[in-house]
Amino acid sequence: MSTETITAEGFVAGEKVEMADAGAAERAIAAAVEALPVLRRQSLGERAAILDRLAALLGRRASTLAAEMAAEAGCLTQGDMVMEVERAIDVIVLTAAAAREGFDEVVNVEGSARGADTLGLVRRVPIGPMLAITAFNGPILIATHKIAPAIAAGVPVVLKPSPRVPRAAVALAELVQEAGWPAGALSVLPVGNEETMALVADERLPVISFTGGDIGWAIREAAPRKHVHLELGGVGAMLVAADADLDDVAAQAVAGGFARSGQACLSVQRIYVEEGAHDDLVAKLAERVDGLRVGDPSDPDADIGPLVDERAAERVEGMVADATEKGARVLCGGNREGTLMEPTLLTDVSPEMAVARREVFGPVIVVAKVADMGEALREANATGGILQAGVFTHDIDLALTLADELQAGGVIVNGSNGWRVDNVPFGGVGPAGLGREGVRAMVEEMTQRKAIVVRRKTVEL
């Protein structure tokens, strides 16, 4: 890990991290290139053991890290950060298991007459060192989704963290090094936008994995010959049939819509509900939203904290105002004080409102009444593609039909679009992203297939 870019050893909440200069960036890239042949000589068992140790180290620091990350970010609650660390550990454990199973494939070359007396193996080999760019709303989890599979695949990483939460990235990198990952195989580079684009252009980093907003498309355009993975924003949708369990719908919608104060790519934002269930569901949602506690992020009982900055809060407030001016009703919340936006529930939402077409990225859930599930499908698809959708119904034929037709990277039946287990392939379609993460899927993003064919002759015995 590159430690010359930080001001002190360890993770001190609130302590500033100095920006890395061009010399630090050059040393980090050179170290990644030098680490690649070292990693190639590691066995999958050795890599799995490193992941085991990393999971244990992270577990021992879980409560401290959660508090420190909440303090550093200032906009993520301690409760959210406890879940953050728990999920990061889960990613690491799942990746260790996948490493022990292996990533190579056997190909039946003898299926062709020309392949007689031939053995076929397809190995996954690193494309090269990876540039990983992460976002503020998952200080450790987003990085873990990139670093754990990289350890399993033997891929060196140059990590460019969000400038809002760099010390969380440093803390994770220190644990990775302590777990036994070779020096130079992971560097943390806190750099600005111009320096980031220089990293994007550097030919020695042939793989780029970016999590964030629409700037991801500019990164892809700037690196047309590289393998670019993008995990971008979503306008999360839930489709609710009249036969759904509305108590379950309401519970999952509120849990998925207000985690991280709505500052999550998987946040539940839009709910399309058949008219026969609309009024009951709205009442159940309102009761739950009213019960959410707004408070200081350091308060373990706080459900909602501030947004990342004043500009973000003003943007969310503006989208709510746009909706109400066009006929939406505010059933809960709607008010802002500084960076704090009340948890907000809007009904009577229609397609011309920004909240129905653009990502809010704040504590807002909107509900629209639909005549049938066909209308719900059309509305959910109107954004051109999302990360995930949730479908609630007891009709399995309807659920699977909707799953086929939804323009989403994933569909959760009887679960919110915010539901996720981290070894399931995850990513968006259309404007929501490119490629997939989720342990094996992420390993595939940073490696390429190499076919090894052995032709043999039968030996007479």
N, C-alpha and C positions, 0 to 999 in steps of 0.2 A: 504494500500500500504506500502511496505517496504521502508522507507525513510532513514534508516541508511546506505544504500549502496551508497548514493549520497553525493556529497561534499557540496551542498548548496540547499536551497529551490528554486523552480522555474526552469525555463528553460533558461539557459544562453548560447547562441550559442558559440560553441568552448570550453566551459568549460569542463574539463575532469571529467569523472565519475570513481570513484574508483571501483576496482574489488571487488565483494562480496566474503567473505570468507565462510568457511564451516559452521560457526556458523550462518551467515545470511541465508544461504540456508536452514539450519535446521529449523530456525524460520519461514521462508516463507512457507515451506511445512507444518509445524505444524499448522500455521495459516490457511492455505487452508483447512486442515482436520477439524479444529474447525469451520470454516465458513460454511461447507456443511449443517449441520442441521439448521443453522440460515437461510440460503437461501431457504431451503425446505419449511419453514413456510411463505415465501413471496408469495403473489398472483401474477398472471400474470399481473394484472392491476398495481400493485406496481412496477413490473419490467419494464413495458412499460413506466411508469411515470419517472423512472430513466433514461431510454433511451431518452425520450423527453428532459429532462433537459440536458443530455450530448450533444445532438445535438445542443441545444441552446448555451451552453457554448463554444462548438467547433466553432460554427458560429461566436461568438463574438471575438474569437481569431484568426480567419482564416487568415487574412492578415499578422499578426505578426508571426504566426506559419509558414506560407509558407516561409517567409524570413529567419526565424531562422533555419528551416530544410535544406534549400538550403545552408546556411552558415555552418551548422554542417557537412553535407555530403560532400560538396565540389565538388560533381560530378553530382548533380541533379539541374536543372535550377529552378529558381523561378517560371516560368510559369508552369513547371511540378508539382511543389509543391502546387501551387494554385489549380490545378486540383486534386491533392492528397487529400487536405482537403475537397474539394467539394464532392468528391466521398465517403470519410469517413463519412461525414454527411449523405449522401444518404443511405449508409449501415445502419447507426443507425436508421434513420427514417423508412426504410423498415423493420428493425428488430422489431421496436416498433409496427408497424402495424401487423406483423406476430404474435407477442406475444398477441395482443388483439384478434386475431382470434383463437389462441390456437393451441396446437400441439397434443391433444388427438384425438383418433378415436373411432367411434362407430362400433361395429361388430354385424352383424345380426346373432346371435347364433341360432335363431329360424329357420334359413334356413335348419338346420338339425332336423330330427324328435326327436333326443335326446336332442335338445336344446329348447324344448317347455317350455314356461313360464320362460324364462331366458333372462337376459339383459347382454350385453357384452360391456366392455369399455377397450380400450388399451391406457394406459398412457405412456408418455415418461419421464423416470426418469434418473437423472445423473448417469453415470457409476462411477464417482468420480472426484476428482480434475484433472485439465488438465495442462500439461506442453506445453506451446506455444513457439515455436522457430521461430523467424522472420528474414528477410533478409534486407540488407541495402537499396535496391532500392524502398522500400515502407515504409518509416520510421513510418508513422502512419496508412496508409491504410491496410497494411498486418495485423498489430496487431488488428485493428478494425474488420477485417473479422473474427477474432477469439473471441475477447472480447465481441462484441455486441451480438452475438448469445449465448455466455456463460451467459451473464446477463439475457437474455430471458429464458434460460433453467435452471438457478439457479446453475451454475457450477463455482466453484472457479478456478482461473487461477494463475499459476506461469509463468510469462513472462520472457523469456530469449531473449533479443534483440540482434541485430547485434552489435558487438563492434564498428562499424563505426558510428552508430547513436543511442547511448543509451539514450541521453537526450530527443530525440523525444518520446521514450517510456515512460520516466519518466513524460514528460509533459502530455501525454495522460492519464497515470494512475492517476495523480493529478486531472485531470478533472473528471475522473470516480468516484473518491472518493468524490469530491465536489458535484457531481450529486446525491450522496446518496447511492452508492454501499457500503456495510458494510466493515469496516476495516478488513484486513486479507483476503478478498475474491479476491484481486488482489495484487500481489507483483511483483516487477521488480528486476531481478537478473542479473546484468552484470557479467558473469563468462566466463572463458576460456573453451577450448575444453574438457580438462580432467574433469573439474567440470560439464560441460554439460552432459557428458556421465554418470556421477554419478547420475544426476537428471533423466536421461533416465532410469537408472536401479532401481531407488527407487520405491518400490511397492505401495507407497502411492499416486503416480501419475499414475493412470491406463490408462489415455488417453494422447496421444502425437500428437500434430499438428505441422508439420514442413513445412516451406516454404524455399526453397533454391535449392541447387544443388544435385549432386549424392550422397553426404554424407547421404542423407535421407534414402537410402537403407541400409546403415550401421546401422543407428539408428533403422530401423525396425528389422534387424537381431539381434541387441542387446536386443530387447524387444519383443520376439516372443509371449508372452502371453498378451501383451497390445493391446489396440485398437490404431493403428497408422495411422494417416492421413498424406499423403505426397502431397505437391504441388510443383512440380519440374520444370525443364526447358523444353522448347519447341523449335522445329525447325519450326516455324510458316510458313504455306503455304497458298497461294492464288491460286485458279484455275480460269482462265479467258477464257471464251468461245469467239468465234469470234463475237458473237452478243452482247457482253456486252457494257455498256456505259463506254467508255474508260476514259473520263474526270473524272467520278466518281471513277473508279478504281484507277487512278493515285492519286487523292486527298486522298482517303482512305488509299492507300498503303503508301504514304509518311507520313501521320499523324500517322499511326500505326507503321511504321518502325523506326521512328526517335524520338518518345516520349522517354523521359529519356535517350536520346542519344543511343537508342537501347538496353539499359540495363533493359530489361523487359522480363518476361517469355512469354508474349503474343506478343512480337515484330513481325512485318511482316518481314520475312527474305527471303523466297523463293516465287517467282511468276512464275507459269507455264501458258503460254499463247499460244493459238492456233496460228499457223503460219500466218493466214490471218490477225490477229490483232497485231502481234508482233511489227512490225516497228513503227506503230502509237503509241502504248502504250509506247514503250521505249522512243520515242521523248517527250511524255507528262511527263513521269517520270523525264527525264533529266532536263526539264525546271523547274520543281518544286524542285528537289534536288539542282539545282544550285542556287535557290532563298533562301535556308535555311541560317540562320545567325548563325555563330559560334562565341561564346563569353564567357564572364565571367558568371557563374551561377547566380550571383546577378543581372545581366542585365535583366529586365523584357522582353526585346525584343529578347533575345537569344533563338534560337531554339535548338542548340547543345552546350553542355558543355563538360568538360573533362570526361574521363573514371575514374573508381574508383581508379586505381593506374597504375603505369608504367607497371607492369607485365600484367595487363589486356589489356592495349593498345598495348603492344608488341605481345600479343596473337592474337588480331584482325588483326594487321598489317601482321602477319605471315600467317593467313588464306587467306587474300587478295593476298599475294605474291604467296601462293600455287596455288590459282585459276589462276592467270595470267601466271604462269609458265606452267600450263596445258591447256592454250588456251583461258581463259576468257579475255574479253576486259573491261578496266576501262573507263566508260563514264563520271563519275563524281568522284572527290575526290581521295581517295587511299593513301593520304599522312598522315604522323603522325608527330607531334611535341610534344614531351613529352607525357603527358597523353591525349592530344587532337588529336583525329582522325577525319579527314574530313568526312562529310557525303558522303558515297560511293555508287555508282551504278555500278554493274557488269552485263555484258551480255555474251552470248555464254557460259553459265555455263553448265557443264556436270556432270554426276553422280559420277565420280571419284574424284571430288574436295571436299575438306572438307566443304566448304560453302554450299554444297548441302545435307550434311548428318549430320553435327554437328551444335550445337547452337553457333552462333557467339557472341552474347551478346554485340553488339556494333553497331555503326551507319552504317550498311551495308545492302543493299537490292540487291538480285541477281535475274536475269531474265533468264529463259530457254524457248526456243521455243519448242513446242510439235506439233506433227502431228494431234492429236485429244485429246478429253477429257479423253479417256481411258488411253492414255499415261500419261496425267497429273495426273490421279488418281494413277497410279502405282508409279510414282515418289514421289507424296505426301506421299504415304504409305510406302515408302522404308526405313524410319527411324524406323519403328516398332510401331509407335504411337506418337501422339502429343496432345497438349492441345486443340487447336481449329484450324479449317480451314475455309477459306472464299471461297465462290463459287459465281462467277459473270456470270449470264446468264439470258436471258428473257424466256428461255424454262423451265417451271416449272417441267415438267417430268424429264428433264435432271438434274435439281437442286436437286430434291428429290432422284433420283437414286444415284447421287454422295453423297448426305448426308447419305444414307444408307450404302454406301461402304467405306467411308473414316474412317480410324482408328484414330478417334479423339474423345475427350470428348465432343466437341460441334462443330456444323457447322453453319456458318452464311451465309445465302443466300443474295447476293447483299450487302455484308458488309465484311470488312476485318476480318482476324482472330483475330485482336486486339480489336474488338468491344466487349463490355460487359456491361450489366446491372446487378447490384450486387445481385439481388434476384434470378437470374437464376442459376441452379446448374452448378458448374464450377469445372473442374479437368481434369487430363490427363488419357490416357491409355498407357499401355506398359511402356516404360522408362520415360514417362512424369509425372507419379504420381499414386497415389492410394487414392480413396475416392473422396468426393466432398465437396466444400464449396459453400456459397451463401445463407445466412440466414437460411431457413428451412433445406437445405441440411447439413449445418454445425451443426445445432442443432441435427440432426440425428447422426452426427459423434461423439458427446460427450454424447449421451444418449442411453438408451436401452428401449425396449418395455416391459411393464409389463401389463399382461392381468388381468383384474378384472371382474369376472363373478358373477352375482347375480341371484341365483335361487329363485323363489318365488312361493307362492301358492295363488290361487285366493280366495279372501275372499267373502263369501256370504253376500250380502247387503239386 
